[in-house]
Amino acid sequence: MVRYVPVIFILVLFIYGLIDCLRSDPSEVRSMPKAAWLLIIIVLPLVGVLLWLFFGRPRYLPEPTGRTRAPLAPDDDPDFLRKLELSRRHKAEDERLRKLKAELEAREARLREQHRDDGQQHGGKNRQDKPDAKP
């Protein structure tokens, strides 16, 4: 039974290498085209699989082992704080513009009122009118 262990190990390694080569993306295979690797694995089972594993197999990035990013509270989230600050600035600017518009409208109303008063004081005549000339 012990003498079958190396044969089983080589068979499992061969099957693993063959399936891994078949499932890999052709654009990610290193050194040679995917078809060439398949041919090497089939012709040279043990050597081909070892070569595939060390020189042809795509390099997959390991999964990040660091802490996963936990949801942040709103007061700790920089994006939320940035949006909140922008919102506050927009509201302050809108309020400032609203006050300026109200002030401008009040000034225009006062000027209209003064213009009416000036027109009534001069007897309805424009300031540019000449005094009554005798015909």
A tleap script that builds the chain and sets N, CA, C and O, in Angstrom:
source leaprc.protein.ff14SB
mol = sequence {
  NMET VAL ARG TYR VAL PRO VAL ILE PHE ILE
  LEU VAL LEU PHE ILE TYR GLY LEU ILE ASP
  CYS LEU ARG SER ASP PRO SER GLU VAL ARG
  SER MET PRO LYS ALA ALA TRP LEU LEU ILE
  ILE ILE VAL LEU PRO LEU VAL GLY VAL LEU
  LEU TRP LEU PHE PHE GLY ARG PRO ARG TYR
  LEU PRO GLU PRO THR GLY ARG THR ARG ALA
  PRO LEU ALA PRO ASP ASP ASP PRO ASP PHE
  LEU ARG LYS LEU GLU LEU SER ARG ARG HIE
  LYS ALA GLU ASP GLU ARG LEU ARG LYS LEU
  LYS ALA GLU LEU GLU ALA ARG GLU ALA ARG
  LEU ARG GLU GLN HIE ARG ASP ASP GLY GLN
  GLN HIE GLY GLY LYS ASN ARG GLN ASP LYS
  PRO ASP ALA LYS CPRO
}
set mol.1.N position { 0.819 -1.197 0.000 }
set mol.1.CA position { 0.000 0.000 0.000 }
set mol.1.C position { 0.864 1.263 0.000 }
set mol.1.O position { 0.500 2.251 -0.639 }
set mol.2.N position { 1.982 1.252 0.692 }
set mol.2.CA position { 2.862 2.404 0.798 }
set mol.2.C position { 3.482 2.725 -0.560 }
set mol.2.O position { 3.760 3.888 -0.852 }
set mol.3.N position { 3.698 1.726 -1.373 }
set mol.3.CA position { 4.332 1.988 -2.657 }
set mol.3.C position { 3.386 2.652 -3.647 }
set mol.3.O position { 3.835 3.146 -4.681 }
set mol.4.N position { 2.081 2.675 -3.356 }
set mol.4.CA position { 1.118 3.340 -4.238 }
set mol.4.C position { 0.991 4.835 -3.924 }
set mol.4.O position { 0.480 5.593 -4.748 }
set mol.5.N position { 1.438 5.256 -2.772 }
set mol.5.CA position { 1.302 6.657 -2.361 }
set mol.5.C position { 1.995 7.605 -3.351 }
set mol.5.O position { 1.384 8.599 -3.744 }
set mol.6.N position { 3.238 7.345 -3.770 }
set mol.6.CA position { 3.861 8.255 -4.747 }
set mol.6.C position { 3.117 8.288 -6.083 }
set mol.6.O position { 3.019 9.340 -6.715 }
set mol.7.N position { 2.606 7.165 -6.501 }
set mol.7.CA position { 1.864 7.121 -7.769 }
set mol.7.C position { 0.583 7.941 -7.647 }
set mol.7.O position { 0.240 8.700 -8.552 }
set mol.8.N position { -0.129 7.787 -6.521 }
set mol.8.CA position { -1.371 8.547 -6.298 }
set mol.8.C position { -1.054 10.045 -6.209 }
set mol.8.O position { -1.793 10.875 -6.739 }
set mol.9.N position { 0.043 10.377 -5.536 }
set mol.9.CA position { 0.446 11.779 -5.411 }
set mol.9.C position { 0.739 12.385 -6.788 }
set mol.9.O position { 0.298 13.497 -7.079 }
set mol.10.N position { 1.460 11.681 -7.615 }
set mol.10.CA position { 1.799 12.167 -8.957 }
set mol.10.C position { 0.536 12.294 -9.804 }
set mol.10.O position { 0.392 13.256 -10.558 }
set mol.11.N position { -0.386 11.326 -9.686 }
set mol.11.CA position { -1.638 11.377 -10.441 }
set mol.11.C position { -2.486 12.581 -10.013 }
set mol.11.O position { -3.033 13.293 -10.855 }
set mol.12.N position { -2.587 12.800 -8.706 }
set mol.12.CA position { -3.360 13.947 -8.202 }
set mol.12.C position { -2.711 15.252 -8.656 }
set mol.12.O position { -3.410 16.172 -9.080 }
set mol.13.N position { -1.397 15.344 -8.572 }
set mol.13.CA position { -0.679 16.540 -9.007 }
set mol.13.C position { -0.881 16.777 -10.507 }
set mol.13.O position { -1.068 17.915 -10.936 }
set mol.14.N position { -0.844 15.704 -11.301 }
set mol.14.CA position { -1.061 15.816 -12.748 }
set mol.14.C position { -2.462 16.341 -13.046 }
set mol.14.O position { -2.629 17.246 -13.864 }
set mol.15.N position { -3.466 15.774 -12.384 }
set mol.15.CA position { -4.857 16.195 -12.615 }
set mol.15.C position { -5.049 17.647 -12.176 }
set mol.15.O position { -5.704 18.435 -12.860 }
set mol.16.N position { -4.466 17.986 -11.024 }
set mol.16.CA position { -4.584 19.356 -10.535 }
set mol.16.C position { -3.946 20.343 -11.521 }
set mol.16.O position { -4.549 21.363 -11.854 }
set mol.17.N position { -2.735 20.042 -11.985 }
set mol.17.CA position { -2.042 20.927 -12.920 }
set mol.17.C position { -2.765 21.064 -14.242 }
set mol.17.O position { -2.839 22.154 -14.809 }
set mol.18.N position { -3.301 19.954 -14.735 }
set mol.18.CA position { -4.033 19.981 -15.999 }
set mol.18.C position { -5.297 20.830 -15.884 }
set mol.18.O position { -5.569 21.671 -16.741 }
set mol.19.N position { -6.056 20.606 -14.832 }
set mol.19.CA position { -7.294 21.380 -14.630 }
set mol.19.C position { -6.967 22.852 -14.399 }
set mol.19.O position { -7.654 23.729 -14.923 }
set mol.20.N position { -5.927 23.128 -13.622 }
set mol.20.CA position { -5.539 24.512 -13.350 }
set mol.20.C position { -5.136 25.215 -14.648 }
set mol.20.O position { -5.487 26.376 -14.859 }
set mol.21.N position { -4.415 24.529 -15.500 }
set mol.21.CA position { -4.012 25.106 -16.786 }
set mol.21.C position { -5.228 25.339 -17.673 }
set mol.21.O position { -5.325 26.381 -18.321 }
set mol.22.N position { -6.146 24.400 -17.714 }
set mol.22.CA position { -7.345 24.535 -18.541 }
set mol.22.C position { -8.225 25.699 -18.072 }
set mol.22.O position { -8.816 26.400 -18.893 }
set mol.23.N position { -8.312 25.899 -16.771 }
set mol.23.CA position { -9.195 26.933 -16.224 }
set mol.23.C position { -8.567 28.322 -16.201 }
set mol.23.O position { -9.280 29.306 -16.006 }
set mol.24.N position { -7.282 28.427 -16.392 }
set mol.24.CA position { -6.630 29.731 -16.325 }
set mol.24.C position { -6.963 30.562 -17.561 }
set mol.24.O position { -7.237 30.029 -18.637 }
set mol.25.N position { -6.931 31.849 -17.382 }
set mol.25.CA position { -7.207 32.777 -18.468 }
set mol.25.C position { -5.974 32.845 -19.378 }
set mol.25.O position { -4.865 33.070 -18.893 }
set mol.26.N position { -6.154 32.656 -20.685 }
set mol.26.CA position { -4.995 32.655 -21.600 }
set mol.26.C position { -4.158 33.938 -21.538 }
set mol.26.O position { -2.946 33.895 -21.751 }
set mol.27.N position { -4.789 35.067 -21.252 }
set mol.27.CA position { -4.040 36.322 -21.210 }
set mol.27.C position { -3.182 36.444 -19.948 }
set mol.27.O position { -2.281 37.281 -19.896 }
set mol.28.N position { -3.451 35.618 -18.929 }
set mol.28.CA position { -2.697 35.702 -17.678 }
set mol.28.C position { -1.602 34.644 -17.564 }
set mol.28.O position { -0.781 34.700 -16.648 }
set mol.29.N position { -1.581 33.677 -18.488 }
set mol.29.CA position { -0.576 32.611 -18.444 }
set mol.29.C position { 0.790 33.207 -18.744 }
set mol.29.O position { 0.934 34.015 -19.661 }
set mol.30.N position { 1.791 32.805 -17.968 }
set mol.30.CA position { 3.136 33.361 -18.115 }
set mol.30.C position { 4.012 32.479 -19.004 }
set mol.30.O position { 3.706 31.305 -19.213 }
set mol.31.N position { 5.069 33.028 -19.511 }
set mol.31.CA position { 6.153 32.380 -20.255 }
set mol.31.C position { 5.779 31.916 -21.658 }
set mol.31.O position { 6.428 32.322 -22.622 }
set mol.32.N position { 4.761 31.083 -21.802 }
set mol.32.CA position { 4.405 30.520 -23.106 }
set mol.32.C position { 2.886 30.554 -23.273 }
set mol.32.O position { 2.152 30.797 -22.314 }
set mol.33.N position { 2.425 30.309 -24.494 }
set mol.33.CA position { 0.972 30.239 -24.710 }
set mol.33.C position { 0.353 29.071 -23.936 }
set mol.33.O position { 1.031 28.100 -23.600 }
set mol.34.N position { -0.903 29.187 -23.671 }
set mol.34.CA position { -1.623 28.181 -22.893 }
set mol.34.C position { -1.576 26.811 -23.586 }
set mol.34.O position { -1.407 25.791 -22.919 }
set mol.35.N position { -1.722 26.779 -24.891 }
set mol.35.CA position { -1.705 25.503 -25.631 }
set mol.35.C position { -0.358 24.796 -25.460 }
set mol.35.O position { -0.309 23.572 -25.342 }
set mol.36.N position { 0.719 25.557 -25.445 }
set mol.36.CA position { 2.044 24.954 -25.248 }
set mol.36.C position { 2.152 24.353 -23.849 }
set mol.36.O position { 2.727 23.278 -23.677 }
set mol.37.N position { 1.606 25.033 -22.865 }
set mol.37.CA position { 1.642 24.490 -21.500 }
set mol.37.C position { 0.839 23.207 -21.396 }
set mol.37.O position { 1.262 22.261 -20.731 }
set mol.38.N position { -0.315 23.166 -22.045 }
set mol.38.CA position { -1.121 21.943 -22.028 }
set mol.38.C position { -0.350 20.779 -22.649 }
set mol.38.O position { -0.364 19.666 -22.125 }
set mol.39.N position { 0.305 21.039 -23.738 }
set mol.39.CA position { 1.089 19.996 -24.406 }
set mol.39.C position { 2.234 19.512 -23.503 }
set mol.39.O position { 2.471 18.308 -23.408 }
set mol.40.N position { 2.934 20.419 -22.852 }
set mol.40.CA position { 4.036 20.037 -21.950 }
set mol.40.C position { 3.508 19.216 -20.777 }
set mol.40.O position { 4.124 18.224 -20.388 }
set mol.41.N position { 2.365 19.626 -20.209 }
set mol.41.CA position { 1.802 18.896 -19.062 }
set mol.41.C position { 1.410 17.481 -19.469 }
set mol.41.O position { 1.612 16.541 -18.700 }
set mol.42.N position { 0.856 17.314 -20.661 }
set mol.42.CA position { 0.422 15.981 -21.107 }
set mol.42.C position { 1.617 15.103 -21.486 }
set mol.42.O position { 1.635 13.917 -21.158 }
set mol.43.N position { 2.611 15.667 -22.169 }
set mol.43.CA position { 3.765 14.876 -22.626 }
set mol.43.C position { 4.689 14.531 -21.452 }
set mol.43.O position { 5.162 13.399 -21.351 }
set mol.44.N position { 4.942 15.482 -20.582 }
set mol.44.CA position { 5.821 15.267 -19.425 }
set mol.44.C position { 5.019 15.461 -18.136 }
set mol.44.O position { 5.091 16.532 -17.533 }
set mol.45.N position { 4.263 14.463 -17.702 }
set mol.45.CA position { 3.314 14.663 -16.606 }
set mol.45.C position { 3.914 15.307 -15.350 }
set mol.45.O position { 3.448 16.372 -14.946 }
set mol.46.N position { 4.892 14.724 -14.740 }
set mol.46.CA position { 5.410 15.269 -13.484 }
set mol.46.C position { 6.212 16.542 -13.724 }
set mol.46.O position { 5.977 17.553 -13.062 }
set mol.47.N position { 7.144 16.508 -14.652 }
set mol.47.CA position { 7.984 17.667 -14.942 }
set mol.47.C position { 7.137 18.808 -15.507 }
set mol.47.O position { 7.342 19.964 -15.138 }
set mol.48.N position { 6.198 18.503 -16.387 }
set mol.48.CA position { 5.338 19.518 -16.996 }
set mol.48.C position { 4.480 20.234 -15.962 }
set mol.48.O position { 4.314 21.452 -16.013 }
set mol.49.N position { 3.931 19.455 -15.016 }
set mol.49.CA position { 3.109 20.070 -13.971 }
set mol.49.C position { 3.962 20.964 -13.079 }
set mol.49.O position { 3.537 22.064 -12.726 }
set mol.50.N position { 5.150 20.512 -12.713 }
set mol.50.CA position { 6.028 21.326 -11.865 }
set mol.50.C position { 6.458 22.604 -12.592 }
set mol.50.O position { 6.499 23.681 -11.996 }
set mol.51.N position { 6.774 22.477 -13.871 }
set mol.51.CA position { 7.115 23.666 -14.640 }
set mol.51.C position { 5.930 24.626 -14.725 }
set mol.51.O position { 6.085 25.841 -14.600 }
set mol.52.N position { 4.753 24.060 -14.937 }
set mol.52.CA position { 3.539 24.883 -14.976 }
set mol.52.C position { 3.351 25.644 -13.660 }
set mol.52.O position { 3.095 26.848 -13.660 }
set mol.53.N position { 3.480 24.934 -12.556 }
set mol.53.CA position { 3.246 25.563 -11.256 }
set mol.53.C position { 4.258 26.673 -10.959 }
set mol.53.O position { 3.901 27.676 -10.342 }
set mol.54.N position { 5.501 26.512 -11.383 }
set mol.54.CA position { 6.527 27.502 -11.050 }
set mol.54.C position { 6.702 28.595 -12.104 }
set mol.54.O position { 7.026 29.734 -11.767 }
set mol.55.N position { 6.488 28.251 -13.389 }
set mol.55.CA position { 6.798 29.214 -14.432 }
set mol.55.C position { 5.631 29.644 -15.306 }
set mol.55.O position { 5.722 30.676 -15.970 }
set mol.56.N position { 4.554 28.902 -15.330 }
set mol.56.CA position { 3.468 29.226 -16.248 }
set mol.56.C position { 2.194 29.696 -15.586 }
set mol.56.O position { 1.419 30.445 -16.180 }
set mol.57.N position { 1.980 29.272 -14.391 }
set mol.57.CA position { 0.738 29.574 -13.686 }
set mol.57.C position { 0.618 31.072 -13.442 }
set mol.57.O position { 1.593 31.721 -13.062 }
set mol.58.N position { -0.590 31.632 -13.661 }
set mol.58.CA position { -0.777 33.058 -13.392 }
set mol.58.C position { -0.529 33.353 -11.909 }
set mol.58.O position { -0.801 32.530 -11.034 }
set mol.59.N position { -0.020 34.523 -11.666 }
set mol.59.CA position { 0.207 34.938 -10.277 }
set mol.59.C position { -1.069 35.563 -9.758 }
set mol.59.O position { -1.461 36.657 -10.165 }
set mol.60.N position { -1.691 34.865 -8.875 }
set mol.60.CA position { -2.910 35.369 -8.273 }
set mol.60.C position { -2.539 36.131 -7.016 }
set mol.60.O position { -1.727 35.677 -6.209 }
set mol.61.N position { -3.142 37.287 -6.869 }
set mol.61.CA position { -2.865 38.080 -5.681 }
set mol.61.C position { -3.555 37.454 -4.481 }
set mol.61.O position { -4.714 37.050 -4.576 }
set mol.62.N position { -2.863 37.368 -3.358 }
set mol.62.CA position { -3.505 36.808 -2.175 }
set mol.62.C position { -4.608 37.730 -1.679 }
set mol.62.O position { -4.558 38.950 -1.839 }
set mol.63.N position { -5.586 37.111 -1.083 }
set mol.63.CA position { -6.680 37.884 -0.511 }
set mol.63.C position { -6.133 38.744 0.620 }
set mol.63.O position { -5.257 38.301 1.362 }
set mol.64.N position { -6.632 39.955 0.760 }
set mol.64.CA position { -6.145 40.791 1.849 }
set mol.64.C position { -6.473 40.155 3.201 }
set mol.64.O position { -7.609 39.766 3.473 }
set mol.65.N position { -5.449 40.067 4.024 }
set mol.65.CA position { -5.640 39.446 5.335 }
set mol.65.C position { -5.918 40.478 6.402 }
set mol.65.O position { -6.213 40.137 7.548 }
set mol.66.N position { -5.825 41.730 6.031 }
set mol.66.CA position { -6.057 42.804 6.998 }
set mol.66.C position { -7.511 42.856 7.412 }
set mol.66.O position { -8.374 42.155 6.885 }
set mol.67.N position { -7.733 43.708 8.366 }
set mol.67.CA position { -9.083 43.890 8.866 }
set mol.67.C position { -9.986 44.422 7.766 }
set mol.67.O position { -9.598 45.335 7.038 }
set mol.68.N position { -11.157 43.880 7.637 }
set mol.68.CA position { -12.097 44.406 6.665 }
set mol.68.C position { -12.599 45.747 7.177 }
set mol.68.O position { -12.697 45.978 8.382 }
set mol.69.N position { -12.908 46.608 6.247 }
set mol.69.CA position { -13.337 47.949 6.628 }
set mol.69.C position { -14.749 47.890 7.187 }
set mol.69.O position { -15.704 47.541 6.493 }
set mol.70.N position { -14.848 48.232 8.431 }
set mol.70.CA position { -16.151 48.246 9.090 }
set mol.70.C position { -16.870 49.536 8.716 }
set mol.70.O position { -16.230 50.548 8.429 }
set mol.71.N position { -18.172 49.501 8.720 }
set mol.71.CA position { -18.903 50.736 8.433 }
set mol.71.C position { -18.534 51.810 9.464 }
set mol.71.O position { -18.420 51.543 10.660 }
set mol.72.N position { -18.358 53.000 8.967 }
set mol.72.CA position { -17.983 54.099 9.837 }
set mol.72.C position { -19.219 54.839 10.302 }
set mol.72.O position { -20.233 54.898 9.606 }
set mol.73.N position { -19.116 55.396 11.480 }
set mol.73.CA position { -20.172 56.277 11.949 }
set mol.73.C position { -20.126 57.538 11.093 }
set mol.73.O position { -19.056 57.892 10.596 }
set mol.74.N position { -21.246 58.224 10.905 }
set mol.74.CA position { -21.241 59.400 10.030 }
set mol.74.C position { -20.203 60.447 10.418 }
set mol.74.O position { -19.625 61.093 9.544 }
set mol.75.N position { -19.961 60.621 11.699 }
set mol.75.CA position { -19.001 61.650 12.092 }
set mol.75.C position { -17.552 61.195 11.918 }
set mol.75.O position { -16.637 61.994 12.115 }
set mol.76.N position { -17.321 59.926 11.551 }
set mol.76.CA position { -15.972 59.431 11.285 }
set mol.76.C position { -15.698 59.238 9.794 }
set mol.76.O position { -14.553 59.029 9.394 }
set mol.77.N position { -16.729 59.307 8.987 }
set mol.77.CA position { -16.596 59.056 7.555 }
set mol.77.C position { -16.162 60.339 6.835 }
set mol.77.O position { -16.916 61.312 6.817 }
set mol.78.N position { -14.966 60.359 6.245 }
set mol.78.CA position { -14.495 61.591 5.595 }
set mol.78.C position { -15.372 62.029 4.422 }
set mol.78.O position { -15.557 63.227 4.208 }
set mol.79.N position { -15.915 61.078 3.659 }
set mol.79.CA position { -16.781 61.442 2.536 }
set mol.79.C position { -18.055 62.127 3.029 }
set mol.79.O position { -18.498 63.124 2.460 }
set mol.80.N position { -18.630 61.579 4.088 }
set mol.80.CA position { -19.841 62.168 4.653 }
set mol.80.C position { -19.554 63.569 5.170 }
set mol.80.O position { -20.338 64.489 4.937 }
set mol.81.N position { -18.437 63.741 5.870 }
set mol.81.CA position { -18.086 65.050 6.415 }
set mol.81.C position { -17.830 66.062 5.297 }
set mol.81.O position { -18.207 67.228 5.416 }
set mol.82.N position { -17.192 65.618 4.215 }
set mol.82.CA position { -16.943 66.506 3.082 }
set mol.82.C position { -18.257 66.950 2.453 }
set mol.82.O position { -18.437 68.128 2.142 }
set mol.83.N position { -19.173 66.007 2.266 }
set mol.83.CA position { -20.470 66.347 1.684 }
set mol.83.C position { -21.258 67.265 2.609 }
set mol.83.O position { -21.945 68.178 2.150 }
set mol.84.N position { -21.157 67.022 3.901 }
set mol.84.CA position { -21.850 67.856 4.875 }
set mol.84.C position { -21.312 69.286 4.833 }
set mol.84.O position { -22.087 70.241 4.877 }
set mol.85.N position { -20.000 69.438 4.747 }
set mol.85.CA position { -19.390 70.768 4.677 }
set mol.85.C position { -19.806 71.484 3.401 }
set mol.85.O position { -20.104 72.678 3.431 }
set mol.86.N position { -19.830 70.766 2.277 }
set mol.86.CA position { -20.279 71.375 1.023 }
set mol.86.C position { -21.739 71.805 1.110 }
set mol.86.O position { -22.113 72.872 0.622 }
set mol.87.N position { -22.542 70.982 1.724 }
set mol.87.CA position { -23.952 71.322 1.889 }
set mol.87.C position { -24.106 72.577 2.749 }
set mol.87.O position { -24.920 73.448 2.441 }
set mol.88.N position { -23.333 72.668 3.815 }
set mol.88.CA position { -23.393 73.859 4.673 }
set mol.88.C position { -22.955 75.102 3.906 }
set mol.88.O position { -23.570 76.160 4.034 }
set mol.89.N position { -21.901 74.979 3.112 }
set mol.89.CA position { -21.432 76.126 2.327 }
set mol.89.C position { -22.484 76.576 1.325 }
set mol.89.O position { -22.716 77.772 1.149 }
set mol.90.N position { -23.125 75.600 0.663 }
set mol.90.CA position { -24.166 75.948 -0.308 }
set mol.90.C position { -25.335 76.647 0.373 }
set mol.90.O position { -25.862 77.630 -0.149 }
set mol.91.N position { -25.738 76.151 1.523 }
set mol.91.CA position { -26.849 76.779 2.242 }
set mol.91.C position { -26.477 78.194 2.679 }
set mol.91.O position { -27.294 79.108 2.571 }
set mol.92.N position { -25.254 78.382 3.171 }
set mol.92.CA position { -24.817 79.713 3.591 }
set mol.92.C position { -24.769 80.660 2.398 }
set mol.92.O position { -25.180 81.815 2.509 }
set mol.93.N position { -24.273 80.184 1.263 }
set mol.93.CA position { -24.218 81.015 0.063 }
set mol.93.C position { -25.622 81.349 -0.432 }
set mol.93.O position { -25.871 82.480 -0.849 }
set mol.94.N position { -26.542 80.388 -0.393 }
set mol.94.CA position { -27.925 80.645 -0.790 }
set mol.94.C position { -28.565 81.686 0.120 }
set mol.94.O position { -29.283 82.570 -0.347 }
set mol.95.N position { -28.305 81.579 1.415 }
set mol.95.CA position { -28.854 82.538 2.375 }
set mol.95.C position { -28.278 83.932 2.122 }
set mol.95.O position { -29.005 84.924 2.169 }
set mol.96.N position { -26.975 84.007 1.855 }
set mol.96.CA position { -26.344 85.298 1.579 }
set mol.96.C position { -26.930 85.926 0.315 }
set mol.96.O position { -27.221 87.122 0.283 }
set mol.97.N position { -27.100 85.104 -0.729 }
set mol.97.CA position { -27.682 85.615 -1.964 }
set mol.97.C position { -29.134 86.052 -1.766 }
set mol.97.O position { -29.573 87.044 -2.349 }
set mol.98.N position { -29.875 85.312 -0.944 }
set mol.98.CA position { -31.264 85.689 -0.665 }
set mol.98.C position { -31.322 87.038 0.040 }
set mol.98.O position { -32.170 87.870 -0.283 }
set mol.99.N position { -30.425 87.260 1.002 }
set mol.99.CA position { -30.394 88.543 1.723 }
set mol.99.C position { -29.994 89.679 0.785 }
set mol.99.O position { -30.571 90.765 0.844 }
set mol.100.N position { -29.009 89.433 -0.078 }
set mol.100.CA position { -28.595 90.465 -1.029 }
set mol.100.C position { -29.728 90.814 -1.992 }
set mol.100.O position { -29.918 91.980 -2.336 }
set mol.101.N position { -30.470 89.813 -2.420 }
set mol.101.CA position { -31.582 90.053 -3.332 }
set mol.101.C position { -32.675 90.859 -2.642 }
set mol.101.O position { -33.241 91.777 -3.236 }
set mol.102.N position { -32.971 90.521 -1.394 }
set mol.102.CA position { -33.983 91.271 -0.645 }
set mol.102.C position { -33.527 92.713 -0.439 }
set mol.102.O position { -34.331 93.639 -0.548 }
set mol.103.N position { -32.254 92.908 -0.144 }
set mol.103.CA position { -31.713 94.254 0.043 }
set mol.103.C position { -31.789 95.054 -1.260 }
set mol.103.O position { -32.139 96.234 -1.247 }
set mol.104.N position { -31.463 94.415 -2.374 }
set mol.104.CA position { -31.534 95.066 -3.673 }
set mol.104.C position { -32.970 95.453 -4.012 }
set mol.104.O position { -33.219 96.555 -4.501 }
set mol.105.N position { -33.894 94.566 -3.759 }
set mol.105.CA position { -35.306 94.872 -4.026 }
set mol.105.C position { -35.788 96.017 -3.150 }
set mol.105.O position { -36.555 96.866 -3.605 }
set mol.106.N position { -35.343 96.051 -1.891 }
set mol.106.CA position { -35.731 97.149 -1.004 }
set mol.106.C position { -35.166 98.473 -1.517 }
set mol.106.O position { -35.865 99.486 -1.488 }
set mol.107.N position { -33.923 98.486 -1.982 }
set mol.107.CA position { -33.320 99.710 -2.526 }
set mol.107.C position { -34.066 100.167 -3.778 }
set mol.107.O position { -34.336 101.356 -3.949 }
set mol.108.N position { -34.397 99.213 -4.649 }
set mol.108.CA position { -35.135 99.574 -5.857 }
set mol.108.C position { -36.504 100.150 -5.509 }
set mol.108.O position { -36.958 101.095 -6.153 }
set mol.109.N position { -37.159 99.594 -4.506 }
set mol.109.CA position { -38.470 100.095 -4.087 }
set mol.109.C position { -38.334 101.520 -3.547 }
set mol.109.O position { -39.171 102.376 -3.838 }
set mol.110.N position { -37.277 101.778 -2.758 }
set mol.110.CA position { -37.060 103.137 -2.232 }
set mol.110.C position { -36.794 104.125 -3.368 }
set mol.110.O position { -37.302 105.246 -3.354 }
set mol.111.N position { -36.000 103.705 -4.348 }
set mol.111.CA position { -35.718 104.579 -5.484 }
set mol.111.C position { -36.978 104.874 -6.286 }
set mol.111.O position { -37.181 106.010 -6.715 }
set mol.112.N position { -37.816 103.888 -6.491 }
set mol.112.CA position { -39.083 104.112 -7.191 }
set mol.112.C position { -39.963 105.087 -6.417 }
set mol.112.O position { -40.597 105.972 -6.992 }
set mol.113.N position { -39.986 104.902 -5.111 }
set mol.113.CA position { -40.792 105.785 -4.255 }
set mol.113.C position { -40.247 107.214 -4.323 }
set mol.113.O position { -41.019 108.170 -4.403 }
set mol.114.N position { -38.937 107.359 -4.292 }
set mol.114.CA position { -38.342 108.699 -4.398 }
set mol.114.C position { -38.649 109.306 -5.760 }
set mol.114.O position { -38.919 110.502 -5.863 }
set mol.115.N position { -38.608 108.498 -6.786 }
set mol.115.CA position { -38.891 108.991 -8.140 }
set mol.115.C position { -40.329 109.477 -8.229 }
set mol.115.O position { -40.596 110.509 -8.845 }
set mol.116.N position { -41.250 108.751 -7.626 }
set mol.116.CA position { -42.656 109.165 -7.616 }
set mol.116.C position { -42.815 110.474 -6.840 }
set mol.116.O position { -43.513 111.393 -7.270 }
set mol.117.N position { -42.153 110.530 -5.693 }
set mol.117.CA position { -42.262 111.751 -4.871 }
set mol.117.C position { -41.692 112.955 -5.612 }
set mol.117.O position { -42.274 114.039 -5.564 }
set mol.118.N position { -40.558 112.781 -6.298 }
set mol.118.CA position { -39.961 113.876 -7.059 }
set mol.118.C position { -40.900 114.319 -8.167 }
set mol.118.O position { -41.008 115.516 -8.433 }
set mol.119.N position { -41.573 113.400 -8.810 }
set mol.119.CA position { -42.502 113.722 -9.887 }
set mol.119.C position { -43.698 114.491 -9.357 }
set mol.119.O position { -44.193 115.383 -10.045 }
set mol.120.N position { -44.173 114.188 -8.184 }
set mol.120.CA position { -45.324 114.879 -7.616 }
set mol.120.C position { -44.939 116.284 -7.142 }
set mol.120.O position { -45.750 117.204 -7.249 }
set mol.121.N position { -43.755 116.463 -6.637 }
set mol.121.CA position { -43.308 117.778 -6.165 }
set mol.121.C position { -43.151 118.758 -7.321 }
set mol.121.O position { -43.359 119.954 -7.114 }
set mol.122.N position { -42.813 118.337 -8.471 }
set mol.122.CA position { -42.588 119.210 -9.612 }
set mol.122.C position { -43.837 119.347 -10.452 }
set mol.122.O position { -43.768 119.794 -11.597 }
set mol.123.N position { -44.948 118.979 -9.918 }
set mol.123.CA position { -46.199 119.164 -10.640 }
set mol.123.C position { -46.357 118.224 -11.804 }
set mol.123.O position { -47.022 118.546 -12.788 }
set mol.124.N position { -45.757 117.079 -11.700 }
set mol.124.CA position { -45.898 116.090 -12.745 }
set mol.124.C position { -44.956 116.325 -13.897 }
set mol.124.O position { -44.971 115.564 -14.865 }
set mol.125.N position { -44.119 117.376 -13.822 }
set mol.125.CA position { -43.197 117.650 -14.904 }
set mol.125.C position { -41.888 116.940 -14.651 }
set mol.125.O position { -41.490 116.703 -13.510 }
set mol.126.N position { -41.258 116.622 -15.696 }
set mol.126.CA position { -39.927 116.047 -15.578 }
set mol.126.C position { -38.941 117.143 -15.244 }
set mol.126.O position { -39.184 118.307 -15.562 }
set mol.127.N position { -37.881 116.816 -14.638 }
set mol.127.CA position { -36.850 117.777 -14.309 }
set mol.127.C position { -36.244 118.358 -15.585 }
set mol.127.O position { -35.744 119.482 -15.578 }
set mol.128.N position { -36.285 117.638 -16.620 }
set mol.128.CA position { -35.675 118.077 -17.853 }
set mol.128.C position { -36.572 119.046 -18.635 }
set mol.128.O position { -36.122 119.701 -19.575 }
set mol.129.N position { -37.816 119.125 -18.243 }
set mol.129.CA position { -38.732 120.062 -18.922 }
set mol.129.C position { -38.275 121.490 -18.694 }
set mol.129.O position { -37.783 121.830 -17.618 }
set mol.130.N position { -38.442 122.330 -19.717 }
set mol.130.CA position { -38.074 123.753 -19.609 }
set mol.130.C position { -39.233 124.495 -18.971 }
set mol.130.O position { -40.383 124.066 -19.058 }
set mol.131.N position { -38.930 125.581 -18.349 }
set mol.131.CA position { -40.032 126.371 -17.782 }
set mol.131.C position { -40.981 126.810 -18.912 }
set mol.131.O position { -40.607 126.869 -20.083 }
set mol.132.N position { -42.174 127.102 -18.525 }
set mol.132.CA position { -43.173 127.483 -19.522 }
set mol.132.C position { -42.676 128.662 -20.348 }
set mol.132.O position { -42.337 129.718 -19.814 }
set mol.133.N position { -42.642 128.464 -21.617 }
set mol.133.CA position { -42.225 129.529 -22.525 }
set mol.133.C position { -43.468 130.179 -23.119 }
set mol.133.O position { -44.456 129.503 -23.406 }
set mol.134.N position { -43.411 131.481 -23.298 }
set mol.134.CA position { -44.581 132.196 -23.852 }
set mol.134.C position { -44.543 132.077 -25.359 }
set mol.134.O position { -43.513 132.303 -25.993 }
set mol.135.N position { -45.698 131.715 -25.929 }
set mol.135.CA position { -45.731 131.576 -27.373 }
set mol.135.C position { -45.751 132.862 -28.104 }
set mol.135.O position { -45.780 132.872 -29.335 }
savepdb mol mol.pdb
quit
